């Protein structure tokens, strides 16, 4: 094996804890150590800038694009191309080695390689008929390239932890911006920050006075995906609150901001994701921490349960009522929130389409949801027009069990590795990434996840961080 593929010192031994001598110091140092930018390579700068911009800018950044020959090239696409070129120039042999054989980026790297080959075949078959829509689906699957490129860029645990912390704290910044926007948009004649638009959601839940009908009407965000990265940050912060004693107060404040930001969007997907992450955290915690975590979770649940009887003038009461709608919507579906009905209808169409060709799927470009179900706003040339709002059904309809199986295999492999690593070293970063990945799983069941460039890319970057934390295992848990 040539030099570019040589593993860092310590990785070839059974005990990899010596891979990075300063790993434990990095994990338990001052808050600024986790965010230090010293020694950053160009590839890491590109990934880090993308993570911060995509997290804080969220859907606004996702829609930034330039036209190349009439084809929109989005911010995520531009970043991926620049990262590909940069990685190829710096490490041509390593990149070509993976591109030709699928090796060099672990087992998940091989899975991504197969997924990309599958996407190229489907694209070649679909592009003569579906053109732009075939290119759209190719891009959705092609964002998986962020995994090997990030995997190669992360030189050790310090790089992986740095990227993870920026991901989480950028989600906190987004949460703060969302809360400022929410507060300003409630003032008459004030447009807010222009990040998101105010809207209302109606629920059949009774109001505080016991009346039915529109008693559950609250001021919310237009799109319940707007606070997605704040929700992922909240899932990760629960790990830091439990295991990072030195910065516990700071992380509780961050989690509070993310909690209320989630409430502004009343996202049922966010609620499901957080429930899964909370369950995982409870299971992973030992007896010493389960009581503390149960108290923390019970406080949040009680605030939501008591929302209908809180005084309207009480700060945060409106947000808590919105979050209660999300919880009831996740439990009751259309019976309490008519907004969920359109998802169920789309899921039926997507499932029927998948069952036409369950093994291979129907391929790229083909319409998943009939045009009659697409409203005028969605049909204005948007990137994700006519999607089923369930990423797993989207993958199954497009590429059948083969494509869906590859994605789930990659997801499970990284998760399994992180779980094993956490059991050995009790590291907060391992649990934080697991929480992010399982929250993303719940989120993907209800919304456009892979179908949106920024969340798609963020998933594969988080997967690479998790894979590298496992490979460069060495930090002790933070007490």
Secondary structure, DSSP 4 states (H G I P E B T S, - for coil): --GGGPPPTTTTSS-GGGS-TTHHHHHHS-GGGGG--TT--HHHHHHHHHHHHHHHHHHHHHT-EEEETTEEEEHHHHHHHHHHHHHHHH-HHHHHHHHHHS-SSHHHHHHHHHHHHHHHHHHHHHHHHHTHHHHHHHHHHHTTHHHHHHHHH--SHHHHHHHHHHHHHHHHHHHHHHHHHHHHHTSTT--TTSSS-EEEE---S--TTS--SGGG-EEEES-TTTTHHHHHHHHHHHHHHHH-GGGHHHHHHHHHHHHHHHHHHT-HHHHHHHHHHHHHHHHHS-HHHHHHHHHHHHHHHHHHHTGGGS-TTSTTHHHHHHHHHHHHHHHHGGGT-GGGHHHHHHHHHHHHHHHHTTTT-S-SS--SS-GGGS-TTTTTT-TTTT--S-HHHHHHHHHHHHHHHHHHHHHHHHHHHHHHHHHHH--HHHHHHHHHHHHHHHHHTTS-STTSHHHHHHHHHHHHHHHHHHHT--PPPP-
